[in-house]
Amino acid sequence: MAVSIEDFKKALQLWASGVTVVTTNSEKFGLQGMTVTAFSSVSATPPQILVCLNQNADTVNGIEESQNFAVNILRADQQGVSNEFAGGASQQQRIDNNSWTAGLSGVPLLNDSIVSLDCKVVNKVLVGTHWIVIGEIQDSVCREGEPLMYFSGAYRALADQSFV
């Protein structure tokens, strides 16, 4: 018997994660993006990552059409960007309110994020309510900054500490 939804959510809130914005650009749906914390590396050879996207999110339609997306890892001071892309603004406002550059595949790379990964979809699997989308990294842009973190229902930043 599986744990309850409440117990599941409570347990996973205790997993600290970085915050990303996944963006795409397609003919039918245009420029789109959404906040995602379910992101991970998959393989170094070939360079692949995965993101988990709610099947009802409108950005999924754009990724399905274009077969391209970017993962933008947010900087510690980008809580507002995360909130916008989490649904606090329309798709048009999300893109208009943030500085971006088109990646090799035409997807928006957020200029103020610490990393942007331009990806081509190589696989996708529906599991429960979410698509696991695996992307092969076509290009990466690394910038200065510390990551925005999410833990126990709140945004966090890394502390400068040395462990002995």
FIZA-459831 format. One line per field, with one value per atom (N, C-alpha, C, O): residue in one letter; residue number from 1; y, z, x; atom name. Coordinates in steps of 0.05 Angstrom, whole numbers, plus 5000, padded with zeros to 4 digits. Atoms other than C-alpha are relative to their C-alpha. Example, Ala and Ser with C-alpha at 12.3 -4.5 7.8 and 13.67 -1.06 7.14 Angstrom:
REM FIZA-459831
residuo <- A	A	A	A	S	S	S	S
num <- 1	1	1	1	2	2	2	2
v <- 4976	4910	5024	5024	4976	4979	5022	5044
w <- 5000	5156	5000	5013	4999	5143	5014	5018
u <- 5018	5246	5018	5039	4984	5273	4985	4995
atomo <- N	CA	C	O	N	CA	C	O
//
This chain:
REM FIZA-459831
residuo <- M	M	M	M	A	A	A	A	V	V	V	V	S	S	S	S	I	I	I	I	E	E	E	E	D	D	D	D	F	F	F	F	K	K	K	K	K	K	K	K	A	A	A	A	L	L	L	L	Q	Q	Q	Q	L	L	L	L	W	W	W	W	A	A	A	A	S	S	S	S	G	G	G	G	V	V	V	V	T	T	T	T	V	V	V	V	V	V	V	V	T	T	T	T	T	T	T	T	N	N	N	N	S	S	S	S	E	E	E	E	K	K	K	K	F	F	F	F	G	G	G	G	L	L	L	L	Q	Q	Q	Q	G	G	G	G	M	M	M	M	T	T	T	T	V	V	V	V	T	T	T	T	A	A	A	A	F	F	F	F	S	S	S	S	S	S	S	S	V	V	V	V	S	S	S	S	A	A	A	A	T	T	T	T	P	P	P	P	P	P	P	P	Q	Q	Q	Q	I	I	I	I	L	L	L	L	V	V	V	V	C	C	C	C	L	L	L	L	N	N	N	N	Q	Q	Q	Q	N	N	N	N	A	A	A	A	D	D	D	D	T	T	T	T	V	V	V	V	N	N	N	N	G	G	G	G	I	I	I	I	E	E	E	E	E	E	E	E	S	S	S	S	Q	Q	Q	Q	N	N	N	N	F	F	F	F	A	A	A	A	V	V	V	V	N	N	N	N	I	I	I	I	L	L	L	L	R	R	R	R	A	A	A	A	D	D	D	D	Q	Q	Q	Q	Q	Q	Q	Q	G	G	G	G	V	V	V	V	S	S	S	S	N	N	N	N	E	E	E	E	F	F	F	F	A	A	A	A	G	G	G	G	G	G	G	G	A	A	A	A	S	S	S	S	Q	Q	Q	Q	Q	Q	Q	Q	Q	Q	Q	Q	R	R	R	R	I	I	I	I	D	D	D	D	N	N	N	N	N	N	N	N	S	S	S	S	W	W	W	W	T	T	T	T	A	A	A	A	G	G	G	G	L	L	L	L	S	S	S	S	G	G	G	G	V	V	V	V	P	P	P	P	L	L	L	L	L	L	L	L	N	N	N	N	D	D	D	D	S	S	S	S	I	I	I	I	V	V	V	V	S	S	S	S	L	L	L	L	D	D	D	D	C	C	C	C	K	K	K	K	V	V	V	V	V	V	V	V	N	N	N	N	K	K	K	K	V	V	V	V	L	L	L	L	V	V	V	V	G	G	G	G	T	T	T	T	H	H	H	H	W	W	W	W	I	I	I	I	V	V	V	V	I	I	I	I	G	G	G	G	E	E	E	E	I	I	I	I	Q	Q	Q	Q	D	D	D	D	S	S	S	S	V	V	V	V	C	C	C	C	R	R	R	R	E	E	E	E	G	G	G	G	E	E	E	E	P	P	P	P	L	L	L	L	M	M	M	M	Y	Y	Y	Y	F	F	F	F	S	S	S	S	G	G	G	G	A	A	A	A	Y	Y	Y	Y	R	R	R	R	A	A	A	A	L	L	L	L	A	A	A	A	D	D	D	D	Q	Q	Q	Q	S	S	S	S	F	F	F	F	V	V	V	V
num <- 1	1	1	1	2	2	2	2	3	3	3	3	4	4	4	4	5	5	5	5	6	6	6	6	7	7	7	7	8	8	8	8	9	9	9	9	10	10	10	10	11	11	11	11	12	12	12	12	13	13	13	13	14	14	14	14	15	15	15	15	16	16	16	16	17	17	17	17	18	18	18	18	19	19	19	19	20	20	20	20	21	21	21	21	22	22	22	22	23	23	23	23	24	24	24	24	25	25	25	25	26	26	26	26	27	27	27	27	28	28	28	28	29	29	29	29	30	30	30	30	31	31	31	31	32	32	32	32	33	33	33	33	34	34	34	34	35	35	35	35	36	36	36	36	37	37	37	37	38	38	38	38	39	39	39	39	40	40	40	40	41	41	41	41	42	42	42	42	43	43	43	43	44	44	44	44	45	45	45	45	46	46	46	46	47	47	47	47	48	48	48	48	49	49	49	49	50	50	50	50	51	51	51	51	52	52	52	52	53	53	53	53	54	54	54	54	55	55	55	55	56	56	56	56	57	57	57	57	58	58	58	58	59	59	59	59	60	60	60	60	61	61	61	61	62	62	62	62	63	63	63	63	64	64	64	64	65	65	65	65	66	66	66	66	67	67	67	67	68	68	68	68	69	69	69	69	70	70	70	70	71	71	71	71	72	72	72	72	73	73	73	73	74	74	74	74	75	75	75	75	76	76	76	76	77	77	77	77	78	78	78	78	79	79	79	79	80	80	80	80	81	81	81	81	82	82	82	82	83	83	83	83	84	84	84	84	85	85	85	85	86	86	86	86	87	87	87	87	88	88	88	88	89	89	89	89	90	90	90	90	91	91	91	91	92	92	92	92	93	93	93	93	94	94	94	94	95	95	95	95	96	96	96	96	97	97	97	97	98	98	98	98	99	99	99	99	100	100	100	100	101	101	101	101	102	102	102	102	103	103	103	103	104	104	104	104	105	105	105	105	106	106	106	106	107	107	107	107	108	108	108	108	109	109	109	109	110	110	110	110	111	111	111	111	112	112	112	112	113	113	113	113	114	114	114	114	115	115	115	115	116	116	116	116	117	117	117	117	118	118	118	118	119	119	119	119	120	120	120	120	121	121	121	121	122	122	122	122	123	123	123	123	124	124	124	124	125	125	125	125	126	126	126	126	127	127	127	127	128	128	128	128	129	129	129	129	130	130	130	130	131	131	131	131	132	132	132	132	133	133	133	133	134	134	134	134	135	135	135	135	136	136	136	136	137	137	137	137	138	138	138	138	139	139	139	139	140	140	140	140	141	141	141	141	142	142	142	142	143	143	143	143	144	144	144	144	145	145	145	145	146	146	146	146	147	147	147	147	148	148	148	148	149	149	149	149	150	150	150	150	151	151	151	151	152	152	152	152	153	153	153	153	154	154	154	154	155	155	155	155	156	156	156	156	157	157	157	157	158	158	158	158	159	159	159	159	160	160	160	160	161	161	161	161	162	162	162	162	163	163	163	163	164	164	164	164
v <- 4976	5000	5025	5027	4975	5068	5019	5018	4980	5125	5020	5021	4980	5180	5023	5027	4977	5241	5020	5032	4982	5283	4992	5008	5010	5239	5002	5009	4997	5238	5029	5033	4972	5314	5009	5024	4992	5323	4989	5003	5012	5275	5014	5020	4988	5307	5029	5040	4973	5377	5002	5023	5001	5355	4994	4990	5003	5346	5028	5040	4974	5410	4997	4978	5001	5425	5027	5048	4975	5478	5006	4989	4991	5518	5006	5021	4995	5518	5011	5008	4992	5550	4985	4989	5014	5506	5017	5025	4983	5545	4985	4966	5011	5528	5021	5042	4982	5560	4982	4966	5017	5528	5018	5040	4985	5552	5005	5028	4998	5538	5015	5031	4989	5558	5023	5037	4977	5610	4995	4972	5001	5626	4992	5004	5010	5589	4993	4989	5009	5572	4993	5003	5008	5541	4994	4986	5006	5533	4970	4957	5029	5463	4995	5007	5008	5434	4971	4963	5028	5362	4999	4997	4998	5365	4984	4984	5016	5318	4994	4994	5011	5296	4971	4957	5027	5230	4986	4964	5012	5217	5021	5043	4982	5249	4994	5012	5008	5210	4983	4959	4972	5232	5017	5007	4983	5293	5003	5016	4999	5285	5007	5001	4993	5312	4992	4984	5004	5301	5021	5032	4983	5344	4986	4970	5012	5322	5023	5042	4979	5363	4990	4969	5008	5360	4999	5017	5004	5333	5021	5024	4979	5389	5027	5046	4974	5445	5008	4991	4992	5485	5000	4997	5001	5488	4973	4971	5027	5413	4999	4985	5000	5425	5012	5002	4987	5472	4982	4981	5018	5423	4976	4968	5022	5367	5008	4992	4991	5408	5006	4997	4992	5437	4979	4978	5020	5378	5012	5000	4986	5429	5015	5023	4985	5461	5009	4998	4992	5497	4997	5001	5000	5487	5023	5024	4976	5553	4998	4999	5003	5544	5028	5045	4973	5605	5008	4991	4987	5651	5006	5008	4997	5662	5023	5022	4976	5730	4999	5020	5002	5704	4987	4973	5011	5684	5010	4995	4988	5732	4986	4982	5014	5698	4973	4965	5026	5630	5003	4987	4996	5656	5007	4997	4993	5687	4975	4971	5023	5623	4977	4958	5020	5582	5005	4991	4994	5614	5027	5034	4974	5683	5021	5044	4981	5714	4983	4959	5013	5697	4991	5001	5008	5662	5024	5027	4977	5728	5018	5027	4984	5766	4987	5000	5015	5712	5006	5011	4996	5721	5030	5038	4972	5797	5013	5032	4989	5810	4991	5000	5011	5773	5002	4996	4998	5785	4972	4955	5026	5727	5002	5022	5002	5706	4973	4953	5025	5653	4981	4989	5021	5589	4990	4998	5012	5547	4989	4991	5012	5514	5020	5013	4979	5580	5003	5020	4998	5568	5023	5030	4978	5625	4991	4973	5004	5624	5025	5047	4977	5669	5010	4996	4988	5717	5003	5004	4997	5724	4975	4975	5026	5650	4993	5004	5007	5618	4979	4977	5019	5563	4998	4999	5006	5553	4976	4976	5024	5484	4998	4995	5002	5482	4970	4958	5029	5412	4992	5006	5013	5368	4975	4960	5022	5318	4974	4971	5026	5246	4978	4956	5020	5210	5014	5034	4990	5222	4977	4961	5022	5176	5011	5028	4991	5188	4981	4957	5015	5166	5015	5038	4987	5182	5025	5024	4974	5256	5015	5037	4985	5276	4986	4961	5009	5269	5002	5022	4998	5251	5005	4988	4992	5287	4999	5013	5002	5269	5016	5012	4983	5320	4997	4994	5000	5317	5028	5044	4973	5380	5007	4994	4992	5415	5023	5027	4977	5477	5007	5003	4991	5504	5027	5033	4974	5574	5002	5000	4997	5583	5029	5042	4973	5649	5000	4980	4998	5675	5000	5007	4999	5668	4976	4955	5022	5624	4991	5008	5010	5580	5007	5009	4998	5591	4972	4954	5026	5533	5000	5022	5003	5507	4977	4955	5020	5469	5005	5028	4999	5455	5022	5037	4981	5499	5029	5047	4972	5561	5002	4982	4995	5591	5003	5013	4998	5587	5008	5007	4995	5608	4984	4978	5013	5573	5018	5042	4985	5594	4995	4974	5003	5606	4987	4999	5016	5551	4980	4969	5021	5506	4977	4981	5023	5436	4987	4983	5012	5404	4970	4956
w <- 5000	5000	5000	5016	5002	4980	5022	5034	4980	5029	4989	4965	5008	5028	4986	4988	5015	4984	5020	5015	4979	5048	5010	5013	4990	5075	4979	4985	5022	5007	4997	4996	5003	5001	5024	5021	4975	5074	4999	5006	5001	5063	4979	4985	5022	4997	5005	4993	4993	5026	5015	5016	4986	5066	4982	4992	5019	5003	4988	4975	5010	4987	4970	4962	5029	4912	4989	5001	5015	4864	4986	4984	5013	4827	4971	4966	5028	4751	4987	4996	5018	4697	4974	4962	5025	4637	4980	4984	5021	4573	4974	4970	5027	4502	4981	4989	5021	4436	4978	4966	5022	4386	4983	4991	5019	4325	5011	5010	4992	4353	5027	5030	4973	4426	5007	5027	4995	4422	5022	5029	4978	4479	5026	5032	4975	4544	5020	5013	4980	4610	5026	5030	4975	4678	5020	5013	4979	4745	5005	5006	4996	4758	5021	5019	4981	4818	4996	5006	5005	4793	4975	4952	5021	4752	5009	5033	4993	4750	4976	4953	5022	4709	4996	5014	5007	4673	4991	5000	5013	4633	4992	4984	5010	4617	4971	4956	5028	4552	4990	4997	5008	4518	5023	5042	4978	4561	5001	4983	4998	4584	5028	5048	4975	4638	4998	4977	5001	4659	5016	5035	4985	4682	5002	4984	4996	4710	4998	5013	5006	4684	5003	4992	4997	4704	4973	4957	5026	4645	4992	4968	5005	4651	4996	4989	5003	4647	4970	4953	5028	4583	4986	4962	5012	4572	4988	4969	5010	4560	4970	4955	5028	4495	4982	4960	5016	4469	4997	4975	5001	4486	4981	4966	5017	4452	4970	4954	5028	4388	4991	4969	5010	4385	5004	4989	4993	4415	5011	5010	4989	4447	5026	5028	4975	4516	5012	5005	4985	4561	5029	5038	4970	4635	5009	5003	4989	4668	5030	5043	4971	4738	5012	5005	4989	4779	5020	5035	4982	4818	5027	5027	4973	4893	5003	5019	4998	4882	4980	4975	5021	4830	5010	4995	4989	4876	4985	4979	5015	4838	4973	4964	5026	4772	5004	4988	4994	4802	5004	4993	4995	4826	4975	4971	5025	4759	4983	4973	5017	4721	5013	4999	4986	4774	4996	5007	5005	4751	5010	5008	4991	4781	4978	4984	5022	4712	4975	4975	5025	4642	4986	4992	5015	4593	4987	4987	5013	4556	5020	5014	4979	4620	5010	5014	4991	4642	4982	4991	5020	4578	4999	4999	5003	4573	5024	5021	4976	4645	5006	5026	4995	4639	4975	4953	5022	4597	4991	5007	5010	4552	4972	4958	5026	4490	4988	5003	5013	4439	5000	4991	5001	4446	4972	4953	5026	4388	4987	4963	5009	4383	4999	4992	5000	4390	5026	5029	4974	4462	5016	5013	4984	4512	5022	5037	4979	4554	5018	5009	4982	4615	5007	5018	4997	4617	5028	5033	4972	4693	5015	5039	4986	4710	5001	4987	4998	4732	4979	4972	5022	4679	4982	4992	5019	4616	4984	4972	5015	4583	4978	4983	5024	4512	4992	4986	5002	4503	4977	4970	5020	4449	5014	5027	4988	4473	4987	4963	5010	4467	5010	4998	4990	4508	5019	5031	4980	4549	5008	4992	4989	4594	5019	5037	4982	4628	5025	5022	4974	4702	5019	5026	4983	4745	4987	4965	5011	4735	4985	4975	5012	4705	4977	4976	5021	4643	5010	5021	4996	4654	4972	4954	5026	4596	5002	5019	5001	4580	4976	4954	5021	4541	4997	5016	5006	4507	4998	4983	4999	4521	4974	4967	5025	4455	5004	4989	4994	4487	5029	5040	4972	4557	5003	4990	4994	4582	5031	5045	4971	4652	5006	4992	4991	4689	5030	5043	4972	4758	5017	5008	4980	4820	5016	5011	4982	4875	4993	4984	5007	4865	5019	5043	4984	4890	5009	4992	4989	4935	5010	5016	4989	4957	5020	5014	4979	5023	5019	5028	4980	5069	4995	5013	5008	5030	4998	4997	5000	5028	4983	4980	5014	4985	5020	5042	4983	5013	4982	4958	5014	4995	5014	5038	4988	5007	5021	5016	4980	5069	4995	4986	5003	5065	5025	5046	4978	5111	4989	4967	5006	5109	5019	5043	4983	5134	5003	4983	4995	5166	5002	5006
u <- 5017	5000	5018	5036	4985	5028	4993	4972	5005	5035	4979	4974	5020	4982	5013	5038	4990	4990	5012	5033	4990	4998	5027	5045	4974	5054	5022	5045	4981	5087	5011	5035	4992	5087	5017	5037	4986	5110	5029	5048	4973	5169	5017	5041	4983	5192	5006	5024	4993	5189	5027	5039	4974	5250	5023	5046	4979	5290	5006	4990	4992	5328	5007	5020	4994	5331	5004	4996	4997	5352	4974	4956	5024	5300	5007	5026	4995	5297	4975	4952	5022	5254	5005	5026	4999	5241	4985	4962	5012	5228	5000	5015	5001	5209	4989	4980	5010	5189	4989	5004	5012	5141	4983	4974	5016	5103	4972	4962	5028	5034	4996	4978	5003	5044	5018	5013	4982	5100	5019	5026	4981	5147	4985	4965	5013	5130	5021	5045	4982	5161	4985	4963	5012	5147	5023	5045	4982	5182	5000	4979	4997	5209	5022	5044	4980	5245	5009	5030	4993	5246	5018	5008	4980	5310	5024	5032	4977	5370	5017	5007	4983	5430	4993	4983	5005	5422	5025	5032	4976	5485	5020	5012	4980	5551	5007	5015	4994	5560	4977	4975	5001	5517	4990	4978	5009	5503	4970	4958	5029	5431	4991	5004	5013	5386	4971	4961	5029	5314	4986	4997	5018	5257	4974	4966	5026	5190	4980	4981	5020	5131	4972	4965	5028	5058	4988	4991	5011	5021	4979	4973	5020	4969	5012	4998	4987	5020	5000	5007	5001	5012	5027	5028	4974	5087	5007	5023	4996	5086	4992	5005	5009	5047	5021	5025	4979	5101	5024	5036	4977	5156	4994	5011	5008	5118	5001	5010	4999	5111	5028	5036	4974	5181	5022	5041	4980	5219	5026	5047	4977	5266	4991	4968	5005	5270	5027	5048	4976	5319	4994	4971	5001	5332	5018	5042	4986	5351	5001	4981	4997	5380	5001	5018	5003	5359	5020	5031	4981	5404	4986	4961	5012	5393	4981	4963	5018	5360	4977	4965	5021	5310	4974	4961	5025	5252	4976	4958	5022	5207	4997	4974	5001	5225	4987	4970	5012	5208	4970	4955	5028	5141	4984	4962	5013	5124	4995	4973	5002	5139	4985	4978	5016	5102	4970	4954	5029	5037	4992	4968	5006	5041	4997	4990	5003	5039	4992	4996	5007	5014	5025	5047	4977	5060	5014	5038	4989	5069	5015	5037	4987	5086	5026	5046	4976	5135	5024	5046	4979	5175	5007	5031	4995	5167	5014	5029	4988	5188	5028	5040	4974	5254	5018	5009	4980	5316	5008	5015	4993	5330	5013	5010	4987	5369	4991	4988	5007	5348	5024	5046	4980	5388	5003	4989	4996	5413	4974	4970	5025	5345	4977	4955	5020	5307	4985	4968	5013	5286	5011	5035	4989	5292	5020	5014	4980	5355	4999	5005	5002	5345	5027	5044	4974	5403	5010	5035	4991	5404	5002	5009	4997	5403	5030	5046	4972	5468	5009	5032	4995	5463	4976	4953	5021	5422	5009	5031	4995	5420	4980	4956	5017	5392	4998	5019	5003	5363	4981	4963	5017	5333	4987	5001	5014	5280	5010	5009	4992	5306	4981	4981	5019	5253	4981	4987	5019	5191	4982	4974	5015	5153	4979	4986	5021	5086	5000	4997	5000	5089	4981	4987	5019	5029	4989	4979	5010	5011	5021	5015	4978	5078	5014	5015	4982	5120	5028	5036	4971	5192	5012	5010	4989	5226	5030	5042	4971	5298	5009	5000	4989	5337	5030	5044	4972	5404	5010	4998	4991	5443	5015	5036	4988	5460	5019	5038	4982	5492	4995	4974	5002	5506	5013	5033	4989	5517	5002	4982	4996	5547	5007	5022	4996	5546	5006	5006	4993	5566	4975	4953	5022	5522	4997	5010	5007	5496	4971	4955	5027	5434	4978	4983	5024	5364	4993	4992	5007	5344	4971	4960	5027	5276	5000	5009	5000	5267	4978	4974	5021	5209	4980	4971	5020	5161	5009	4992	4990	5206	5026	5041	4975	5261	5023	5019	4976	5331	5024	5023	4974	5402	5021	5019	4978	5467	5014	5015	4985	5505	5030	5038	4971	5580	5011	5014	4989	5607	5020	5016	4981	5666	4997	4994	5003	5660	5028	5042	4974	5721	4998	5018
atomo <- N	CA	C	O	N	CA	C	O	N	CA	C	O	N	CA	C	O	N	CA	C	O	N	CA	C	O	N	CA	C	O	N	CA	C	O	N	CA	C	O	N	CA	C	O	N	CA	C	O	N	CA	C	O	N	CA	C	O	N	CA	C	O	N	CA	C	O	N	CA	C	O	N	CA	C	O	N	CA	C	O	N	CA	C	O	N	CA	C	O	N	CA	C	O	N	CA	C	O	N	CA	C	O	N	CA	C	O	N	CA	C	O	N	CA	C	O	N	CA	C	O	N	CA	C	O	N	CA	C	O	N	CA	C	O	N	CA	C	O	N	CA	C	O	N	CA	C	O	N	CA	C	O	N	CA	C	O	N	CA	C	O	N	CA	C	O	N	CA	C	O	N	CA	C	O	N	CA	C	O	N	CA	C	O	N	CA	C	O	N	CA	C	O	N	CA	C	O	N	CA	C	O	N	CA	C	O	N	CA	C	O	N	CA	C	O	N	CA	C	O	N	CA	C	O	N	CA	C	O	N	CA	C	O	N	CA	C	O	N	CA	C	O	N	CA	C	O	N	CA	C	O	N	CA	C	O	N	CA	C	O	N	CA	C	O	N	CA	C	O	N	CA	C	O	N	CA	C	O	N	CA	C	O	N	CA	C	O	N	CA	C	O	N	CA	C	O	N	CA	C	O	N	CA	C	O	N	CA	C	O	N	CA	C	O	N	CA	C	O	N	CA	C	O	N	CA	C	O	N	CA	C	O	N	CA	C	O	N	CA	C	O	N	CA	C	O	N	CA	C	O	N	CA	C	O	N	CA	C	O	N	CA	C	O	N	CA	C	O	N	CA	C	O	N	CA	C	O	N	CA	C	O	N	CA	C	O	N	CA	C	O	N	CA	C	O	N	CA	C	O	N	CA	C	O	N	CA	C	O	N	CA	C	O	N	CA	C	O	N	CA	C	O	N	CA	C	O	N	CA	C	O	N	CA	C	O	N	CA	C	O	N	CA	C	O	N	CA	C	O	N	CA	C	O	N	CA	C	O	N	CA	C	O	N	CA	C	O	N	CA	C	O	N	CA	C	O	N	CA	C	O	N	CA	C	O	N	CA	C	O	N	CA	C	O	N	CA	C	O	N	CA	C	O	N	CA	C	O	N	CA	C	O	N	CA	C	O	N	CA	C	O	N	CA	C	O	N	CA	C	O	N	CA	C	O	N	CA	C	O	N	CA	C	O	N	CA	C	O	N	CA	C	O	N	CA	C	O	N	CA	C	O	N	CA	C	O	N	CA	C	O	N	CA	C	O	N	CA	C	O	N	CA	C	O	N	CA	C	O	N	CA	C	O	N	CA	C	O	N	CA	C	O	N	CA	C	O	N	CA	C	O	N	CA	C	O	N	CA	C	O	N	CA	C	O	N	CA	C	O	N	CA	C	O	N	CA	C	O	N	CA	C	O	N	CA	C	O	N	CA	C	O	N	CA	C	O	N	CA	C	O	N	CA	C	O	N	CA	C	O	N	CA	C	O	N	CA	C	O	N	CA	C	O	N	CA	C	O	N	CA	C	O	N	CA	C	O	N	CA	C	O	N	CA	C	O	N	CA	C	O	N	CA	C	O	N	CA	C	O	N	CA	C	O	N	CA	C	O	N	CA	C	O	N	CA	C	O
//
